[in-house]
Amino acid sequence: MKRKWLAALAALLLVLAGCTGKSDTTSGKGNNNEKPAAQKEDISKFPMTVKNDGKIIDGGVLKYGLVSDTPFEGTLSYAFYTGAPDAEILQFFDESLFRTNGDYEITNDGAATYELSDDKKTMTIRIKDNVNWHDGQPVTAEDLEYAYLVIGHKDYTGVRYGNALIQGIVGMEEYHSGKADKISGIKVIDKKTLTITWKQANPSVLTGIWAYPLPKHYLKDIPIKDLAKSDKIRKNPIGFGPFKVKKIVPGESVEFVRNDDYWAGKPNLEGVILKVVSPQVVLQALKKGEIDVAEFPTDQYLNAKGTKNIQFIGRVDLAYNYIGFKLGHWDAKKQENVMDNPKFQNKKLRQAMAYAINNQEVADRLYHGLRFPANTLIPPSFPGYHDSSIKGYTYNPEKAKQLLDEAGYKDVDGDGLREDPNGKKFKVNFLAMSGGDIAEPLAKFYMQCWKDVGLDVQLVDGRLAEFNSFYDMVEKDDPKVDVYAAAWATGTDVDPYGLYGRNAMFNYSRWVNEKNDELLEKGHSEQAFDKEYRRKIYSEWQKLMNEEVPVIPTLYRSVIYAVNNRVANFTVDPSSKLTWKDVGVTSEQPEVEQ
């Protein structure tokens, strides 16, 4: 632990040197401003599938490490969860009705098939006959309809209603407002078939359709307002995936057993034991064989590289880190974002804070190239839509100072800190999350960069917030929070409406803008089935967000998994047909580093 702390401190000093222009290194001849070159990795050279030619044994229990410094929340439903840890649990026992191809488009290889009408406004979904819930009841068309009835209900407490595809269903608006007790655009044809009709054609139907049914027979007696906190979701959830939940120790671990009646065939593994593992000890747990698989912290990769009993696989992630400004609040009654916080309304202030950050230094020094500077809010994992021509906010403290001067934020007292345009002290309350060795150094890095251009930035409550507390404050628009550092997993749909739309609860910055509304609407219009048109619209949108900067994209991410050598058929390749059903082990016990 002491070595790790010293390594984190050294990394911090190097990064701060990159922000202040001063060096922490010295030589016998005086100050040496040449920092040693950072060792960089290239995620494109990582394999995406583990290599194991051994024979998969019959049975076998895989131990999965959920890497987190905080307990998982345990909202185990696709309709209600908000945090990535819960999603890691859900993948084992529940799933979408559809599988996807390498372009994240739905196929007919999953638990259901689909047909799209000629006008592309109606989809017919047919659930296969052998798809059953873990209690033996069939997954029905009414179960999928019920999921939409829950998400669209006025008492729904989750965040999925912000999806444009859900809001755009014929009759959804009337149902959501309480004027109708059914959604007229969803029709159950028979036990296994239903149709969904939208008001307008939307190309995101092929990448973002909601296809996670809810077991109506199991949940229907629970009021919708109470579902998220019910035992049937938090303690005894059921799905139709390859494993069943056997036992949950809240916040700590989940034990799964094989679903022998899984629709796609009997899984290779007899079971999975998932447990929370701290980022500080994940490498040692992998070396000792205490866990077989874990999403590995990229900042620790250089220390782990070359470990003999594990393999590393990875790819560019469907995700990015960002810094958000709290510009308003969520109006739950109107179901829309309201931009009414005056503190950061001046976009020059937001632009200045973006220019002040040295993202390249963070990427190189702390993540060794396994995260890299972000220029737009559509990541390069969507190569058809990511606009690489946009420069983004590269490190330029002089430009930051110029913009602050133009916006009226000047150092009147001569103490090195700027006042607001009215001459009052200007303090920024910054919310950052705990987790891993570099969480605190990274937060201090941001604050130092902003201090270098004259801004007084302090941590909310003087400390880092743990995961659940962090998102509780962000989602509820806690007035103590001015700026926050977070990350988004984008999902497989390129449409950014669900994160930045006027009626999207996930729009945590609460930024609203008419041009934004217009471009997002065009991006999922019928015309956007023409990919060249859609590409043009999303290029305009990326340029708009770059200019207005309601959030600062900081780093694109690589996702890396560490996998014990006994594991077979594990992949992160989006084009692969391998699933958790196919994962197996080739020996009873994991390999241990000698």
C-alpha positions as CSV (number, residue, x, y, z in Angstrom):
1,M,0.0,0.0,0.0
2,K,2.9,2.4,0.8
3,R,4.4,1.7,-2.6
4,K,1.1,2.4,-4.3
5,W,0.7,5.7,-2.4
6,L,4.2,6.8,-3.4
7,A,3.5,5.9,-7.0
8,A,0.3,7.9,-7.0
9,L,2.1,10.8,-5.4
10,A,4.8,10.7,-8.0
11,A,2.2,10.7,-10.7
12,L,0.5,13.6,-9.2
13,L,3.7,15.6,-9.0
14,L,4.5,14.9,-12.7
15,V,1.0,15.9,-13.7
16,L,1.0,19.1,-11.6
17,A,4.3,20.0,-13.2
18,G,2.6,19.7,-16.6
19,C,-0.1,22.1,-15.4
20,T,2.0,24.7,-13.7
21,G,5.0,24.6,-16.0
22,K,7.2,23.8,-13.1
23,S,9.2,20.6,-12.7
24,D,9.6,18.3,-9.7
25,T,12.8,16.9,-11.0
26,T,16.2,18.3,-10.3
27,S,19.8,17.6,-11.2
28,G,23.1,18.5,-9.8
29,K,23.2,21.5,-12.2
30,G,19.9,23.0,-11.0
31,N,16.3,22.7,-12.1
32,N,15.7,20.3,-15.0
33,N,12.5,21.0,-16.8
34,E,12.6,17.9,-19.0
35,K,10.2,15.4,-17.6
36,P,10.9,11.7,-18.3
37,A,8.9,10.4,-21.2
38,A,5.7,8.5,-20.2
39,Q,5.5,4.9,-21.2
40,K,2.5,4.7,-23.5
41,E,0.3,1.7,-24.5
42,D,-1.8,1.3,-27.7
43,I,-5.2,-0.2,-27.0
44,S,-5.5,-1.2,-30.7
45,K,-2.8,-3.8,-30.2
46,F,-4.6,-5.6,-27.4
47,P,-6.4,-8.8,-28.3
48,M,-10.2,-8.7,-27.8
49,T,-10.6,-12.4,-27.0
50,V,-8.7,-14.6,-24.6
51,K,-6.5,-17.4,-26.0
52,N,-7.1,-20.8,-24.4
53,D,-7.1,-24.0,-26.5
54,G,-7.8,-26.3,-23.5
55,K,-10.9,-28.4,-23.2
56,I,-13.7,-26.8,-21.2
57,I,-14.5,-28.9,-18.2
58,D,-18.1,-29.9,-17.4
59,G,-19.2,-27.4,-14.8
60,G,-16.8,-25.2,-13.1
61,V,-17.5,-22.0,-11.1
62,L,-16.0,-18.7,-12.3
63,K,-15.1,-16.0,-9.8
64,Y,-15.8,-12.5,-11.1
65,G,-14.4,-9.4,-9.5
66,L,-16.5,-6.3,-9.5
67,V,-13.8,-3.6,-9.1
68,S,-15.1,-0.8,-6.9
69,D,-14.2,1.0,-3.7
70,T,-17.8,1.2,-2.7
71,P,-20.7,-1.3,-2.2
72,F,-22.9,-1.9,-5.2
73,E,-26.3,-0.2,-4.9
74,G,-28.3,-3.4,-5.8
75,T,-31.0,-1.9,-8.1
76,L,-31.1,-5.1,-10.2
77,S,-33.4,-4.2,-13.0
78,Y,-32.5,-2.7,-16.4
79,A,-35.5,-0.4,-16.1
80,F,-34.3,1.2,-12.8
81,Y,-30.5,0.8,-12.4
82,T,-28.3,3.9,-12.9
83,G,-24.8,2.8,-11.9
84,A,-22.3,0.6,-13.8
85,P,-21.7,-1.8,-10.9
86,D,-25.4,-2.9,-11.0
87,A,-25.1,-3.3,-14.8
88,E,-22.1,-5.7,-14.2
89,I,-24.4,-7.8,-12.1
90,L,-27.4,-7.7,-14.4
91,Q,-25.4,-9.1,-17.4
92,F,-25.3,-12.6,-15.8
93,F,-29.0,-13.1,-15.2
94,D,-30.9,-10.8,-17.5
95,E,-30.6,-9.6,-21.0
96,S,-32.1,-7.9,-24.0
97,L,-34.4,-9.8,-26.3
98,F,-32.1,-8.9,-29.2
99,R,-28.4,-9.7,-30.0
100,T,-26.4,-7.1,-31.9
101,N,-23.8,-7.2,-34.7
102,G,-20.4,-5.4,-34.7
103,D,-22.1,-2.1,-35.6
104,Y,-24.4,-2.5,-32.6
105,E,-27.4,-3.1,-34.8
106,I,-30.0,-5.6,-33.6
107,T,-30.2,-9.0,-35.3
108,N,-32.6,-11.9,-35.3
109,D,-30.1,-14.1,-33.4
110,G,-31.4,-13.4,-29.9
111,A,-34.4,-14.4,-27.9
112,A,-36.7,-12.5,-30.2
113,T,-36.8,-11.7,-33.9
114,Y,-38.1,-8.5,-35.5
115,E,-39.5,-7.0,-38.7
116,L,-39.7,-3.3,-39.6
117,S,-42.5,-2.0,-41.7
118,D,-41.9,-0.4,-45.0
119,D,-42.5,3.1,-43.6
120,K,-40.1,2.1,-40.7
121,K,-42.6,3.3,-38.1
122,T,-43.8,-0.1,-36.9
123,M,-41.7,-3.0,-35.5
124,T,-43.2,-6.4,-35.0
125,I,-41.4,-8.4,-32.3
126,R,-41.8,-12.1,-31.9
127,I,-40.3,-13.8,-28.8
128,K,-39.1,-17.3,-29.3
129,D,-41.1,-20.1,-27.8
130,N,-38.4,-21.5,-25.5
131,V,-37.7,-18.2,-23.7
132,N,-38.7,-18.5,-20.1
133,W,-38.2,-16.6,-16.8
134,H,-36.1,-18.3,-14.1
135,D,-39.3,-19.4,-12.3
136,G,-40.4,-21.3,-15.4
137,Q,-43.0,-18.9,-16.6
138,P,-42.7,-18.0,-20.3
139,V,-41.5,-14.5,-21.4
140,T,-44.5,-13.0,-23.1
141,A,-45.4,-10.1,-25.3
142,E,-47.3,-8.7,-22.3
143,D,-44.0,-8.7,-20.3
144,L,-42.4,-6.4,-22.9
145,E,-45.5,-4.2,-23.0
146,Y,-45.4,-4.1,-19.2
147,A,-41.8,-2.7,-19.2
148,Y,-43.0,0.2,-21.4
149,L,-46.1,0.7,-19.1
150,V,-43.7,0.9,-16.1
151,I,-41.2,3.3,-17.7
152,G,-43.9,5.5,-19.2
153,H,-46.0,5.7,-16.0
154,K,-46.2,9.0,-14.1
155,D,-45.1,7.2,-10.9
156,Y,-42.0,5.7,-12.5
157,T,-39.0,6.6,-10.4
158,G,-36.2,5.7,-12.9
159,V,-34.5,7.6,-15.7
160,R,-35.3,5.6,-18.8
161,Y,-38.3,7.7,-19.9
162,G,-35.8,10.2,-21.3
163,N,-35.1,7.9,-24.3
164,A,-36.4,9.5,-27.5
165,L,-37.6,6.1,-28.8
166,I,-39.7,5.6,-25.7
167,Q,-41.2,9.1,-25.7
168,G,-41.9,8.9,-29.5
169,I,-44.2,5.9,-29.3
170,V,-47.8,6.6,-30.5
171,G,-49.9,7.2,-27.4
172,M,-47.0,7.4,-24.9
173,E,-47.5,11.1,-24.2
174,E,-51.2,10.5,-23.3
175,Y,-50.3,7.5,-21.2
176,H,-47.5,9.4,-19.4
177,S,-49.8,12.3,-18.6
178,G,-52.5,10.0,-17.1
179,K,-55.0,10.6,-19.9
180,A,-54.9,7.0,-21.0
181,D,-54.4,3.7,-19.2
182,K,-52.7,2.0,-22.1
183,I,-50.1,2.9,-24.8
184,S,-52.1,2.9,-28.0
185,G,-49.0,2.4,-30.1
186,I,-48.1,-0.9,-28.4
187,K,-50.4,-3.8,-29.4
188,V,-50.1,-7.4,-28.1
189,I,-51.0,-9.6,-31.0
190,D,-50.7,-12.9,-29.3
191,K,-48.8,-14.5,-26.4
192,K,-45.4,-14.1,-28.0
193,T,-45.9,-11.2,-30.5
194,L,-46.4,-7.5,-30.2
195,T,-46.1,-4.4,-32.4
196,I,-44.7,-1.0,-31.5
197,T,-45.5,2.0,-33.6
198,W,-43.7,5.4,-33.5
199,K,-45.0,8.8,-34.5
200,Q,-42.1,9.1,-36.8
201,A,-39.4,6.8,-38.2
202,N,-36.2,6.9,-36.1
203,P,-32.9,5.2,-37.2
204,S,-32.1,4.5,-33.6
205,V,-34.7,1.8,-33.6
206,L,-32.0,-0.5,-34.9
207,T,-29.5,0.3,-32.2
208,G,-31.4,1.7,-29.2
209,I,-34.8,0.0,-29.0
210,W,-35.9,-0.9,-25.5
211,A,-36.0,-4.7,-25.5
212,Y,-35.8,-5.6,-21.8
213,P,-39.1,-7.1,-20.7
214,L,-40.2,-7.2,-17.0
215,P,-41.8,-10.3,-15.5
216,K,-45.4,-9.0,-15.2
217,H,-46.6,-12.0,-13.3
218,Y,-43.9,-11.5,-10.7
219,L,-44.0,-7.7,-10.3
220,K,-47.6,-6.6,-11.2
221,D,-48.8,-6.4,-7.6
222,I,-46.2,-3.9,-6.5
223,P,-47.1,-0.3,-7.0
224,I,-44.8,1.2,-9.7
225,K,-43.6,3.9,-7.4
226,D,-42.3,1.2,-5.0
227,L,-40.8,-1.2,-7.6
228,A,-37.2,0.1,-7.5
229,K,-36.9,-0.5,-3.8
230,S,-38.9,-3.8,-3.7
231,D,-37.3,-7.1,-2.6
232,K,-38.3,-8.6,-5.9
233,I,-35.8,-6.3,-7.6
234,R,-33.2,-5.8,-4.8
235,K,-33.1,-9.2,-3.1
236,N,-34.8,-11.8,-5.3
237,P,-34.7,-10.6,-8.9
238,I,-35.4,-12.9,-11.8
239,G,-34.5,-12.7,-15.4
240,F,-34.2,-15.0,-18.4
241,G,-30.4,-15.0,-18.8
242,P,-27.9,-17.8,-18.6
243,F,-27.6,-17.7,-14.8
244,K,-30.0,-17.4,-11.9
245,V,-29.5,-15.4,-8.7
246,K,-29.0,-17.8,-5.8
247,K,-27.9,-15.5,-3.0
248,I,-27.2,-11.8,-2.6
249,V,-25.1,-10.3,0.2
250,P,-26.2,-6.6,-0.2
251,G,-23.5,-4.4,-1.6
252,E,-20.9,-7.2,-1.4
253,S,-21.5,-10.3,-3.5
254,V,-23.9,-12.3,-5.6
255,E,-23.9,-16.0,-6.2
256,F,-25.3,-17.3,-9.5
257,V,-26.2,-20.8,-10.5
258,R,-26.6,-22.2,-14.1
259,N,-29.9,-21.8,-15.8
260,D,-30.2,-25.2,-17.4
261,D,-33.2,-24.1,-19.4
262,Y,-31.6,-21.1,-20.9
263,W,-33.1,-20.4,-24.3
264,A,-29.8,-20.5,-26.2
265,G,-28.6,-23.7,-24.6
266,K,-27.1,-24.9,-21.3
267,P,-24.2,-22.7,-20.2
268,N,-20.7,-24.1,-19.8
269,L,-20.3,-22.8,-16.3
270,E,-22.0,-24.3,-13.3
271,G,-22.1,-21.0,-11.6
272,V,-20.5,-17.6,-11.1
273,I,-19.5,-16.0,-7.8
274,L,-19.3,-12.2,-8.1
275,K,-17.8,-10.2,-5.3
276,V,-16.7,-6.5,-4.9
277,V,-12.9,-6.1,-5.0
278,S,-11.2,-2.9,-4.1
279,P,-9.1,-1.3,-6.9
280,Q,-6.2,-1.2,-4.4
281,V,-6.1,-5.0,-4.2
282,V,-7.4,-6.2,-7.5
283,L,-4.0,-7.1,-8.9
284,Q,-3.1,-9.2,-5.9
285,A,-6.5,-10.9,-6.0
286,L,-5.9,-11.9,-9.6
287,K,-2.3,-13.1,-8.9
288,K,-3.6,-15.3,-6.1
289,G,-6.4,-16.7,-8.2
290,E,-9.0,-15.3,-5.8
291,I,-10.8,-13.9,-8.9
292,D,-10.8,-15.1,-12.5
293,V,-12.1,-12.1,-14.4
294,A,-12.2,-8.3,-13.6
295,E,-12.4,-5.1,-15.5
296,F,-8.9,-3.8,-14.8
297,P,-8.1,-0.2,-13.8
298,T,-6.1,1.2,-16.7
299,D,-4.0,3.3,-14.4
300,Q,-2.6,0.1,-12.9
301,Y,-1.8,-1.7,-16.2
302,L,1.9,-1.0,-16.3
303,N,2.3,-2.5,-12.8
304,A,0.4,-5.6,-13.9
305,K,1.8,-6.0,-17.4
306,G,3.6,-9.3,-17.7
307,T,1.8,-11.1,-14.9
308,K,2.1,-14.8,-15.9
309,N,-1.2,-16.3,-14.7
310,I,-3.5,-13.7,-16.4
311,Q,-4.2,-12.4,-19.9
312,F,-5.3,-8.8,-20.8
313,I,-7.8,-8.1,-23.4
314,G,-9.3,-4.7,-24.4
315,R,-10.7,-2.2,-26.8
316,V,-11.8,1.4,-27.1
317,D,-14.7,1.8,-24.8
318,L,-18.2,3.1,-25.6
319,A,-17.6,5.8,-22.9
320,Y,-15.9,9.0,-22.0
321,N,-14.9,11.1,-19.0
322,Y,-16.3,14.6,-18.7
323,I,-16.5,17.6,-16.4
324,G,-20.1,19.0,-16.1
325,F,-21.4,22.4,-15.1
326,K,-24.6,22.6,-13.0
327,L,-26.6,25.1,-15.0
328,G,-30.1,24.4,-13.6
329,H,-32.4,21.8,-12.2
330,W,-34.7,19.0,-13.2
331,D,-38.4,19.9,-13.1
332,A,-40.0,16.6,-12.2
333,K,-43.5,17.9,-12.7
334,K,-42.8,19.1,-16.3
335,Q,-40.4,16.3,-16.9
336,E,-37.8,18.7,-18.4
337,N,-34.5,20.4,-17.6
338,V,-34.6,24.1,-16.6
339,M,-31.5,26.2,-17.0
340,D,-31.8,28.7,-14.2
341,N,-28.5,28.7,-12.3
342,P,-26.8,32.0,-13.2
343,K,-23.3,31.0,-11.9
344,F,-22.0,29.4,-15.1
345,Q,-24.3,30.9,-17.8
346,N,-21.4,32.7,-19.4
347,K,-19.9,30.3,-21.9
348,K,-16.6,32.1,-21.9
349,L,-16.2,31.0,-18.3
350,R,-16.9,27.4,-19.2
351,Q,-14.6,27.6,-22.2
352,A,-11.8,29.0,-20.0
353,M,-12.1,26.2,-17.6
354,A,-11.8,23.8,-20.5
355,Y,-8.7,25.4,-21.9
356,A,-7.1,25.3,-18.4
357,I,-7.0,21.5,-18.2
358,N,-4.0,19.5,-19.5
359,N,-5.8,16.4,-20.6
360,Q,-2.9,15.1,-22.6
361,E,-0.7,15.1,-19.5
362,V,-3.3,13.1,-17.6
363,A,-3.7,10.6,-20.4
364,D,0.1,10.1,-20.7
365,R,1.2,10.2,-17.1
366,L,-1.7,8.6,-15.2
367,Y,-3.2,6.3,-17.8
368,H,-0.2,5.6,-20.0
369,G,-2.1,6.2,-23.2
370,L,-4.9,3.8,-22.3
371,R,-7.1,6.9,-22.0
372,F,-6.6,9.7,-24.5
373,P,-7.8,13.3,-24.9
374,A,-11.4,13.7,-25.9
375,N,-12.4,16.3,-28.5
376,T,-16.1,15.7,-28.8
377,L,-19.1,14.1,-27.1
378,I,-19.3,11.3,-29.6
379,P,-16.4,8.9,-29.0
380,P,-14.3,7.2,-31.7
381,S,-16.0,3.9,-30.9
382,F,-18.6,5.3,-33.3
383,P,-16.2,5.8,-36.2
384,G,-19.0,6.7,-38.6
385,Y,-20.1,9.6,-36.5
386,H,-17.1,10.8,-34.5
387,D,-15.8,14.1,-35.9
388,S,-12.0,13.9,-35.6
389,S,-11.7,17.3,-37.4
390,I,-12.9,19.2,-34.3
391,K,-9.9,20.4,-32.3
392,G,-11.6,20.4,-28.9
393,Y,-10.1,22.1,-25.9
394,T,-6.4,21.5,-25.9
395,Y,-4.3,22.8,-23.0
396,N,-3.9,26.6,-23.4
397,P,-3.8,28.5,-20.0
398,E,-3.1,31.8,-21.7
399,K,-6.3,31.5,-23.7
400,A,-8.1,30.5,-20.5
401,K,-6.9,33.7,-18.8
402,Q,-7.9,35.8,-21.8
403,L,-11.4,34.4,-21.8
404,L,-11.8,35.0,-18.1
405,D,-10.7,38.6,-18.6
406,E,-13.2,39.1,-21.4
407,A,-15.9,37.6,-19.2
408,G,-15.1,40.0,-16.4
409,Y,-13.5,37.6,-14.0
410,K,-10.5,39.6,-12.8
411,D,-8.0,39.6,-10.0
412,V,-9.1,42.8,-8.3
413,D,-7.4,42.2,-4.9
414,G,-4.1,41.1,-6.4
415,D,-4.2,37.8,-4.4
416,G,-4.0,35.6,-7.5
417,L,-7.7,34.7,-7.4
418,R,-10.3,36.2,-9.6
419,E,-13.5,37.9,-8.5
420,D,-16.8,37.6,-10.4
421,P,-17.9,40.5,-12.7
422,N,-19.6,42.2,-9.7
423,G,-16.3,42.2,-7.8
424,K,-17.4,39.5,-5.3
425,K,-15.3,36.5,-4.4
426,F,-15.8,33.7,-6.9
427,K,-15.5,30.2,-5.4
428,V,-16.2,27.0,-7.4
429,N,-17.5,23.9,-5.5
430,F,-16.1,20.8,-7.3
431,L,-17.6,17.3,-6.8
432,A,-15.2,14.5,-7.5
433,M,-15.6,10.7,-6.9
434,S,-13.4,8.5,-4.8
435,G,-12.0,5.2,-6.1
436,G,-8.5,3.9,-6.9
437,D,-5.1,5.2,-6.2
438,I,-5.3,8.2,-8.6
439,A,-8.8,9.6,-7.7
440,E,-7.5,12.1,-5.3
441,P,-4.4,13.1,-7.3
442,L,-6.6,13.6,-10.4
443,A,-9.1,15.8,-8.5
444,K,-6.2,17.9,-7.1
445,F,-4.8,18.1,-10.6
446,Y,-8.0,19.7,-12.0
447,M,-8.1,22.1,-9.1
448,Q,-4.4,23.1,-9.6
449,C,-5.0,23.7,-13.3
450,W,-7.9,26.0,-12.5
451,K,-6.0,27.7,-9.7
452,D,-3.2,28.4,-12.3
453,V,-5.6,30.6,-14.2
454,G,-6.9,32.3,-11.1
455,L,-9.9,30.3,-10.1
456,D,-10.6,29.3,-6.5
457,V,-11.9,25.7,-6.7
458,Q,-12.6,23.6,-3.6
459,L,-13.9,20.1,-3.1
460,V,-17.5,19.8,-2.0
461,D,-17.5,19.1,1.7
462,G,-13.7,19.1,1.5
463,R,-13.4,15.5,0.4
464,L,-14.1,13.0,-2.4
465,A,-17.5,11.5,-2.6
466,E,-18.1,7.7,-2.8
467,F,-20.0,6.5,-5.9
468,N,-23.5,6.3,-4.6
469,S,-23.3,9.6,-2.7
470,F,-21.8,11.3,-5.8
471,Y,-24.6,10.4,-8.1
472,D,-27.2,11.1,-5.5
473,M,-25.9,14.7,-5.3
474,V,-25.7,15.0,-9.1
475,E,-29.1,13.6,-9.8
476,K,-30.8,15.7,-7.2
477,D,-29.1,18.9,-8.3
478,D,-27.6,19.5,-4.9
479,P,-27.0,23.2,-4.6
480,K,-23.5,22.6,-3.1
481,V,-22.3,21.3,-6.5
482,D,-21.1,23.8,-9.1
483,V,-18.9,21.5,-11.2
484,Y,-18.5,17.7,-11.2
485,A,-16.2,15.1,-12.8
486,A,-18.0,12.0,-14.1
487,A,-18.2,9.6,-17.0
488,W,-20.7,8.3,-19.4
489,A,-21.1,4.8,-20.9
490,T,-22.9,5.8,-24.1
491,G,-24.6,2.5,-24.8
492,T,-24.7,1.2,-28.3
493,D,-27.0,3.9,-29.8
494,V,-25.1,6.9,-31.2
495,D,-28.1,9.2,-30.6
496,P,-27.1,11.6,-27.7
497,Y,-30.6,12.7,-27.0
498,G,-30.9,10.5,-23.9
499,L,-27.9,12.3,-22.3
500,Y,-28.4,15.9,-23.6
501,G,-32.0,16.3,-24.5
502,R,-34.3,18.9,-23.0
503,N,-36.5,16.1,-21.5
504,A,-33.7,13.7,-20.6
505,M,-33.2,13.2,-16.9
506,F,-29.6,12.1,-17.6
507,N,-28.9,15.6,-18.8
508,Y,-27.2,16.3,-15.5
509,S,-25.8,19.7,-16.5
510,R,-29.4,20.7,-17.1
511,W,-28.3,22.6,-20.3
512,V,-31.1,23.5,-22.7
513,N,-30.7,25.2,-26.1
514,E,-33.0,25.5,-29.1
515,K,-30.3,24.6,-31.6
516,N,-29.6,21.6,-29.5
517,D,-33.3,20.6,-29.6
518,E,-33.3,21.1,-33.4
519,L,-30.2,19.0,-34.1
520,L,-31.1,16.2,-31.8
521,E,-34.6,16.0,-33.4
522,K,-33.0,15.9,-36.9
523,G,-30.6,13.2,-35.7
524,H,-33.3,10.7,-35.1
525,S,-35.7,11.8,-37.8
526,E,-36.9,9.6,-40.7
527,Q,-34.4,11.5,-42.9
528,A,-31.6,10.3,-40.6
529,F,-32.0,6.7,-42.0
530,D,-29.6,8.2,-44.6
531,K,-26.3,7.7,-42.8
532,E,-24.6,10.5,-44.6
533,Y,-27.3,13.0,-43.6
534,R,-27.2,11.7,-40.0
535,R,-23.4,12.0,-40.0
536,K,-23.7,15.6,-41.1
537,I,-26.2,16.4,-38.4
538,Y,-24.1,14.9,-35.6
539,S,-21.1,16.7,-36.9
540,E,-23.0,20.0,-36.5
541,W,-24.1,18.8,-33.0
542,Q,-20.6,18.1,-31.9
543,K,-19.5,21.5,-33.1
544,L,-22.4,23.1,-31.2
545,M,-21.5,21.3,-28.0
546,N,-17.8,22.2,-28.4
547,E,-18.8,25.9,-28.7
548,E,-21.3,26.0,-25.9
549,V,-19.4,23.5,-23.6
550,P,-22.1,22.6,-21.1
551,V,-19.8,19.7,-20.3
552,I,-16.1,19.4,-21.0
553,P,-15.2,16.0,-22.6
554,T,-11.8,15.1,-21.0
555,L,-10.8,11.6,-21.9
556,Y,-11.9,8.7,-24.1
557,R,-11.5,5.4,-22.4
558,S,-10.1,2.0,-23.1
559,V,-11.8,-1.0,-21.4
560,I,-9.3,-3.7,-20.2
561,Y,-10.2,-7.0,-18.7
562,A,-7.7,-9.2,-16.8
563,V,-8.6,-12.9,-17.2
564,N,-7.1,-16.0,-15.6
565,N,-5.5,-18.4,-18.0
566,R,-8.0,-21.1,-17.2
567,V,-10.9,-19.1,-18.7
568,A,-12.0,-19.8,-22.3
569,N,-14.4,-18.0,-24.7
570,F,-14.3,-14.6,-22.9
571,T,-14.3,-11.6,-25.3
572,V,-14.9,-7.9,-25.5
573,D,-15.2,-8.0,-29.3
574,P,-18.6,-6.4,-30.2
575,S,-18.7,-8.4,-33.4
576,S,-18.2,-11.8,-31.7
577,K,-21.1,-14.2,-31.2
578,L,-19.7,-15.4,-27.9
579,T,-21.8,-14.7,-24.8
580,W,-21.7,-15.7,-21.1
581,K,-23.3,-19.0,-22.1
582,D,-20.1,-19.9,-23.9
583,V,-17.6,-18.9,-21.3
584,G,-16.0,-21.8,-19.5
585,V,-13.0,-22.9,-17.6
586,T,-10.4,-25.5,-18.5
587,S,-9.4,-26.5,-15.0
588,E,-11.1,-26.8,-11.6
589,Q,-8.7,-24.3,-10.0
590,P,-7.4,-21.0,-11.3
591,E,-3.8,-20.5,-12.2
592,V,-1.8,-18.8,-9.5
593,E,1.3,-16.7,-10.1
594,Q,4.4,-18.6,-8.8
